[in-house]
Amino acid sequence: MRLGQMVSGGQPYAIDLVNNVRTICKTMASLSEDIAMFVQPTGLVSYTAEKDNQLVSKVAFTFDLLLPDDFTPTSPPLVPAPPTQPPETNAEAELEGTPNEQGEADTQSKQEQTQPITRVVEWECWPVEEVAENMATRPEQWHPEAILTNIDFMIRHGYLGPNTAADHYTQIVASLRCPYACATSTTLNETQMVATPAE
């Protein structure tokens, strides 16, 4: 189990960024539309990471959302999986399938495989100072995107500035925007989205 933002998720091709993050707010944290409609785009962070012995470039679009004081996020209930359908017969395959190059019917099942929704095991609201200390002392507990977006949040809201990180401030700010990642991440399918609760 790793620590992260209140919500995060991938960016499908056929939906815009803001509507997608509103949908993620509902599916991951049970936020109502009346609350999720106020998400504010705040920019992005980008980075290059190693995955399967390859370098992968990613961009994470960031959003702030001011939550009511009495709001507690909850994971939606699990939906039971549909019953397993019996395999198609050859006759059904011939009628419903699509002939391939050899003239044979494609017997692939019509039932689509749905992607599982990430479920949060436990919700905790931490002060920004505690988040910063935990990331500095136990970075392995956090998702990589979460560390970058938390730092970006701290800079934008004045928790981290030239006076508090004088020796490394310029380097920290520059490291949140990896030029290689921004230049090469051209497909929205490689995009991650996060929403950080605002003050």
Disulfide bonds with the S-S distance in Angstrom:
none
